[in-house]
């Protein structure tokens, strides 16, 4: 550290080891800065910073940017977790500094980060935050001759930044179908909330249902998983009807030819993955709607409704149900 006395006072910090300095050294540096008056010019030569060779590029960048903001980091580590997302651990002082470091770390990792609880309270932990929100609108219609709808819909968010939508269609209609679909959907939701992977959860459900030979009904499973950090969506269908994706002006149908859960002992899962962006739309339906219409392109009418710009998503869901009832006439309508 060198100080040159002239008519205009300058403080030149050219050989200061920011990375390896002690807390006392850094406090002394801050005292010099805070005591500087209006005629003092502070020159900090960041090119002279010597980093620990064990530190990665992202740690070095966060340290550099933090120092430029006048924030001292005693230590910092950036790792990638099993999901491929960055986690940042560091030690810092006040809440304002933590907010600034969170902003810097988010820019360096190119990932929105948030603070979460850490068992070691002296360490600050940052993890990937949600980049997307999901809105869900549901419309259902029971079969005319039944008291309840045989389809069950459950949706929820987990603490691992995943959003799940489960649609189960009990075989047949009415109360028996509702019990079958509800049991299957709630069982799957319970496994996912408990931390089981999708494939293991579905295999467990299939095995459980296959062992219940005393029952006559089965249920389809239509599972949609959305990663709120990346926008990656994954569909798994076990006997489920088609789903539809709208991305800007492009439409896509997601379908599968699998049998309902519990019929076969060995489950052959078909996964379909896509990346979603802002304002993209997914429509999931049971076969009561999927089978409405005639001809080879019987579901094109759903895509046309999805393409209407001046309709709310809530109104769209009800419009699809109403349109399906008209298109399926004169056949008796199924649960929708």
C-alpha positions as CSV (number, residue, x, y, z in Angstrom):
1,X,0.0,0.0,0.0
2,X,1.5,3.3,-1.1
3,X,0.5,6.8,-0.3
4,X,1.8,9.7,-2.3
5,X,1.5,13.2,-0.8
6,X,0.9,16.0,-3.3
7,X,-1.3,19.1,-3.3
8,X,-4.2,16.8,-4.3
9,X,-4.0,13.8,-2.0
10,X,-4.1,10.4,-3.6
11,X,-4.3,6.9,-2.1
12,X,-3.0,4.2,-4.4
13,X,-3.7,0.6,-3.6
14,X,-1.6,-1.3,-6.1
15,X,-0.1,-4.2,-4.1
16,X,-2.9,-5.0,-1.7
17,X,-3.7,-8.7,-1.6
18,X,-7.5,-8.6,-1.3
19,X,-8.0,-12.3,-1.4
20,X,-5.5,-13.2,1.3
21,X,-5.7,-10.1,3.5
22,X,-6.7,-10.5,7.1
23,X,-9.9,-9.0,8.6
24,X,-7.7,-6.4,10.4
25,X,-6.0,-5.4,7.1
26,X,-9.3,-5.0,5.4
27,X,-10.7,-3.0,8.2
28,X,-7.6,-0.7,8.0
29,X,-8.3,-0.3,4.2
30,X,-12.0,0.6,4.9
31,X,-10.8,3.2,7.5
32,X,-8.6,4.8,4.9
33,X,-11.5,5.0,2.5
34,X,-14.0,6.3,5.1
35,X,-11.5,9.0,6.2
36,X,-10.9,10.3,2.7
37,X,-12.1,13.8,2.2
38,X,-13.3,15.7,-0.9
39,X,-9.7,16.3,-2.1
40,X,-8.7,12.6,-2.0
41,X,-8.6,10.4,-5.0
42,X,-8.8,6.7,-4.3
43,X,-7.2,4.4,-6.9
44,X,-7.7,0.7,-6.6
45,X,-5.7,-1.5,-9.0
46,X,-7.8,-4.6,-9.2
47,X,-5.4,-6.2,-11.7
48,X,-3.1,-6.8,-8.8
49,X,-5.5,-9.1,-7.0
50,X,-4.0,-12.6,-6.4
51,X,-6.5,-15.3,-6.0
52,X,-6.2,-18.7,-4.4
53,X,-5.3,-21.1,-7.3
54,X,-7.9,-23.5,-5.9
55,X,-10.7,-21.1,-6.6
56,X,-12.7,-21.5,-9.8
57,X,-13.5,-18.9,-12.3
58,X,-16.9,-18.1,-10.8
59,X,-15.6,-17.7,-7.3
60,X,-12.9,-15.3,-8.5
61,X,-15.4,-13.3,-10.5
62,X,-17.8,-13.0,-7.6
63,X,-15.0,-11.9,-5.3
64,X,-13.8,-9.3,-7.8
65,X,-17.2,-7.9,-8.4
66,X,-17.9,-7.8,-4.6
67,X,-14.7,-5.9,-4.0
68,X,-15.7,-3.4,-6.6
69,X,-18.8,-2.8,-4.6
70,X,-16.7,-2.5,-1.4
71,X,-17.8,-5.8,0.0
72,X,-15.3,-8.2,1.6
73,X,-15.8,-11.9,1.3
74,X,-13.9,-14.0,3.7
75,X,-14.6,-17.2,1.7
76,X,-16.9,-18.4,-1.1
77,X,-17.5,-21.7,-2.8
78,X,-19.6,-22.3,-5.9
79,X,-20.7,-25.9,-6.6
80,X,-23.1,-27.7,-9.0
81,X,-25.7,-29.9,-7.3
82,X,-27.0,-33.3,-8.6
83,X,-29.7,-31.4,-10.7
84,X,-27.0,-29.4,-12.5
85,X,-27.8,-26.1,-10.8
86,X,-25.3,-23.9,-9.0
87,X,-25.3,-23.4,-5.2
88,X,-23.2,-20.7,-3.6
89,X,-21.8,-20.7,-0.1
90,X,-20.1,-17.7,1.5
91,X,-19.5,-15.8,4.7
92,X,-20.5,-12.1,4.9
93,X,-21.6,-9.4,7.2
94,X,-24.9,-7.4,7.0
95,X,-28.1,-8.1,5.1
96,X,-27.4,-5.3,2.5
97,X,-24.1,-7.0,1.5
98,X,-25.9,-10.3,1.3
99,X,-28.4,-8.9,-1.1
100,X,-25.7,-7.4,-3.3
101,X,-23.7,-10.6,-3.3
102,X,-26.8,-12.5,-4.3
103,X,-27.3,-10.1,-7.2
104,X,-23.6,-10.5,-8.3
105,X,-23.7,-14.3,-7.9
106,X,-26.9,-14.5,-10.0
107,X,-25.2,-12.5,-12.8
108,X,-22.0,-14.6,-12.6
109,X,-23.8,-17.9,-12.7
110,X,-26.4,-16.7,-15.2
111,X,-29.0,-18.1,-12.8
112,X,-31.5,-16.4,-10.5
113,X,-30.5,-17.2,-7.0
114,X,-32.2,-17.0,-3.6
115,X,-31.1,-17.4,0.0
116,X,-32.2,-20.5,1.9
117,X,-31.8,-21.8,5.4
118,X,-28.3,-23.3,6.2
119,X,-27.7,-25.5,9.3
120,X,-24.4,-23.6,9.9
121,X,-25.8,-20.1,10.6
122,X,-22.5,-18.4,9.9
123,X,-22.6,-19.5,6.3
124,X,-25.0,-18.0,3.7
125,X,-26.4,-20.4,1.1
126,X,-27.8,-19.4,-2.3
127,X,-29.7,-21.8,-4.5
128,X,-31.5,-21.5,-7.9
129,X,-34.7,-19.6,-7.7
130,X,-37.8,-20.0,-9.8
131,X,-37.7,-18.3,-13.2
132,X,-41.3,-19.1,-14.1
133,X,-44.7,-19.1,-12.5
134,X,-47.5,-21.5,-13.5
135,X,-51.2,-20.7,-13.5
136,X,-53.7,-23.6,-13.6
137,X,-57.4,-23.4,-14.6
138,X,-59.6,-26.4,-14.3
139,X,-63.0,-27.2,-15.9
140,X,-64.8,-30.5,-15.4
141,X,-68.1,-32.0,-16.5
142,X,-69.6,-35.2,-15.1
143,X,-71.5,-37.7,-17.3
144,X,-75.2,-36.8,-17.5
145,X,-76.3,-39.9,-15.8
146,X,-73.8,-39.7,-12.9
147,X,-73.6,-37.7,-9.7
148,X,-69.8,-37.1,-9.7
149,X,-67.1,-36.8,-12.3
150,X,-64.8,-39.8,-12.6
151,X,-61.7,-37.7,-13.4
152,X,-59.3,-36.4,-10.7
153,X,-56.9,-33.4,-11.1
154,X,-54.2,-32.6,-8.5
155,X,-51.5,-29.9,-8.9
156,X,-48.8,-28.7,-6.5
157,X,-45.3,-27.3,-6.2
158,X,-42.4,-29.0,-4.4
159,X,-39.5,-27.4,-2.5
160,X,-37.2,-28.6,-5.3
161,X,-38.6,-26.0,-7.7
162,X,-40.8,-28.5,-9.5
163,X,-44.5,-28.0,-10.4
164,X,-46.6,-31.1,-11.0
165,X,-50.0,-31.6,-12.6
166,X,-51.6,-35.0,-12.3
167,X,-54.7,-36.0,-14.3
168,X,-56.2,-39.4,-13.7
169,X,-59.2,-40.8,-15.5
170,X,-60.9,-43.7,-13.7
171,X,-62.3,-46.4,-16.0
172,X,-66.0,-46.0,-16.6
173,X,-67.7,-43.0,-15.0
174,X,-69.4,-41.9,-11.8
175,X,-68.5,-42.7,-8.2
176,X,-66.5,-45.9,-8.8
177,X,-64.4,-44.2,-11.5
178,X,-63.9,-41.2,-9.1
179,X,-62.6,-43.5,-6.3
180,X,-60.2,-45.2,-8.6
181,X,-58.8,-42.0,-10.2
182,X,-58.7,-40.2,-6.8
183,X,-56.8,-43.1,-5.1
184,X,-54.3,-43.2,-8.0
185,X,-53.7,-39.4,-8.2
186,X,-53.3,-39.0,-4.4
187,X,-50.9,-41.9,-4.2
188,X,-48.8,-40.5,-6.9
189,X,-48.8,-37.0,-5.4
190,X,-47.8,-38.5,-2.0
191,X,-44.8,-40.3,-3.5
192,X,-43.7,-37.1,-5.4
193,X,-44.1,-34.9,-2.4
194,X,-42.0,-37.4,-0.3
195,X,-39.1,-37.0,-2.7
196,X,-39.4,-40.1,-4.9
197,X,-38.4,-39.7,-8.6
198,X,-41.2,-39.9,-11.2
199,X,-40.1,-43.3,-12.6
200,X,-39.9,-44.9,-9.1
201,X,-43.2,-43.4,-8.0
202,X,-45.0,-44.6,-11.1
203,X,-43.5,-48.1,-10.9
204,X,-44.6,-48.3,-7.2
205,X,-48.1,-47.3,-8.1
206,X,-48.3,-49.7,-11.0
207,X,-47.1,-52.6,-8.8
208,X,-49.6,-51.6,-6.1
209,X,-52.5,-51.5,-8.5
210,X,-51.5,-54.7,-10.2
211,X,-51.7,-56.6,-6.9
212,X,-55.2,-55.4,-6.2
213,X,-56.8,-58.1,-8.3
214,X,-60.1,-57.9,-6.4
215,X,-61.1,-54.6,-8.1
216,X,-62.5,-54.3,-11.6
217,X,-61.5,-50.7,-12.4
218,X,-58.3,-49.1,-13.6
219,X,-57.1,-45.6,-14.0
220,X,-55.0,-43.7,-16.6
221,X,-52.2,-41.5,-15.4
222,X,-51.2,-38.2,-17.1
223,X,-48.3,-36.6,-15.4
224,X,-46.8,-33.2,-16.3
225,X,-43.6,-32.0,-14.5
226,X,-42.4,-28.4,-15.0
227,X,-39.0,-27.3,-13.8
228,X,-39.6,-23.7,-12.7
229,X,-35.9,-22.9,-12.9
230,X,-35.3,-23.9,-16.5
231,X,-38.7,-24.2,-18.1
232,X,-38.2,-27.8,-19.0
233,X,-41.5,-29.7,-19.1
234,X,-41.8,-33.5,-19.1
235,X,-44.9,-35.5,-19.9
236,X,-45.4,-39.1,-18.9
237,X,-48.6,-40.8,-20.0
238,X,-49.9,-44.2,-18.9
239,X,-53.0,-44.6,-20.9
240,X,-53.6,-40.9,-20.8
241,X,-55.3,-38.8,-23.6
242,X,-53.5,-36.3,-25.8
243,X,-52.0,-33.1,-24.4
244,X,-51.4,-29.9,-26.4
245,X,-48.7,-27.3,-26.2
246,X,-48.8,-23.8,-27.7
247,X,-45.5,-22.0,-28.1
248,X,-46.1,-18.6,-29.8
249,X,-47.8,-19.6,-33.0
250,X,-46.7,-23.2,-33.0
251,X,-48.8,-26.1,-31.8
252,X,-47.8,-29.6,-30.8
253,X,-49.7,-32.7,-29.7
254,X,-48.2,-35.0,-27.1
255,X,-49.6,-38.5,-27.1
256,X,-48.9,-42.1,-26.0
257,X,-50.3,-45.6,-26.7
258,X,-49.7,-47.1,-23.3
259,X,-52.3,-49.0,-21.2
260,X,-53.7,-47.7,-17.9
261,X,-51.8,-48.4,-14.7
262,X,-52.1,-51.8,-13.0
263,X,-52.9,-53.8,-16.2
264,X,-49.3,-54.9,-17.0
265,X,-46.7,-55.9,-14.4
266,X,-43.8,-54.3,-16.3
267,X,-44.3,-50.6,-16.9
268,X,-42.9,-49.1,-20.1
269,X,-42.7,-45.4,-19.6
270,X,-42.6,-43.0,-22.5
271,X,-41.2,-39.5,-21.7
272,X,-41.7,-36.4,-23.8
273,X,-39.6,-33.3,-23.0
274,X,-39.9,-29.8,-24.2
275,X,-38.6,-26.3,-23.2
276,X,-41.3,-23.7,-22.3
277,X,-40.9,-20.0,-22.5
278,X,-43.0,-17.1,-21.1
279,X,-46.7,-17.2,-22.0
280,X,-46.5,-20.8,-23.4
281,X,-49.6,-22.9,-22.8
282,X,-50.4,-26.5,-22.0
283,X,-53.8,-28.1,-22.3
284,X,-54.3,-31.5,-20.7
285,X,-57.6,-33.4,-21.2
286,X,-59.2,-36.7,-20.4
287,X,-60.5,-39.0,-23.1
288,X,-64.0,-37.6,-22.8
289,X,-62.6,-34.5,-24.6
290,X,-59.8,-36.2,-26.5
291,X,-62.3,-38.4,-28.3
292,X,-64.8,-35.6,-29.2
293,X,-65.0,-34.8,-32.9
294,X,-64.7,-37.0,-36.0
295,X,-62.1,-37.9,-38.6
296,X,-58.3,-38.2,-38.6
297,X,-57.9,-34.7,-37.1
298,X,-60.5,-34.9,-34.5
299,X,-58.6,-32.8,-32.0
300,X,-57.6,-29.9,-34.3
301,X,-60.5,-27.9,-32.9
302,X,-58.7,-27.7,-29.5
303,X,-55.7,-26.1,-31.1
304,X,-57.9,-23.6,-32.9
305,X,-59.4,-22.6,-29.6
306,X,-56.0,-22.3,-28.0
307,X,-55.0,-19.9,-30.8
308,X,-57.7,-17.4,-29.8
309,X,-55.9,-14.4,-28.3
310,X,-58.7,-12.4,-26.7
311,X,-59.9,-15.1,-24.3
312,X,-58.8,-15.7,-20.8
313,X,-57.3,-19.1,-19.8
314,X,-60.2,-19.7,-17.4
315,X,-62.8,-19.1,-20.1
316,X,-60.7,-21.2,-22.5
317,X,-60.9,-24.2,-20.2
318,X,-64.7,-24.0,-20.0
319,X,-65.0,-23.3,-23.7
320,X,-63.1,-26.5,-24.5
321,X,-65.5,-28.5,-22.3
322,X,-68.6,-26.9,-23.8
323,X,-67.3,-27.5,-27.3
324,X,-66.5,-31.1,-26.6
325,X,-70.1,-31.8,-25.4
326,X,-71.4,-30.4,-28.6
327,X,-69.0,-32.3,-30.8
328,X,-69.6,-35.7,-29.1
329,X,-73.4,-35.5,-29.7
330,X,-75.4,-37.7,-30.3
331,X,-73.1,-40.2,-28.4
332,X,-73.6,-40.1,-24.6
333,X,-70.8,-37.9,-23.2
334,X,-68.1,-39.3,-20.9
335,X,-66.6,-37.5,-17.9
336,X,-64.6,-34.4,-19.0
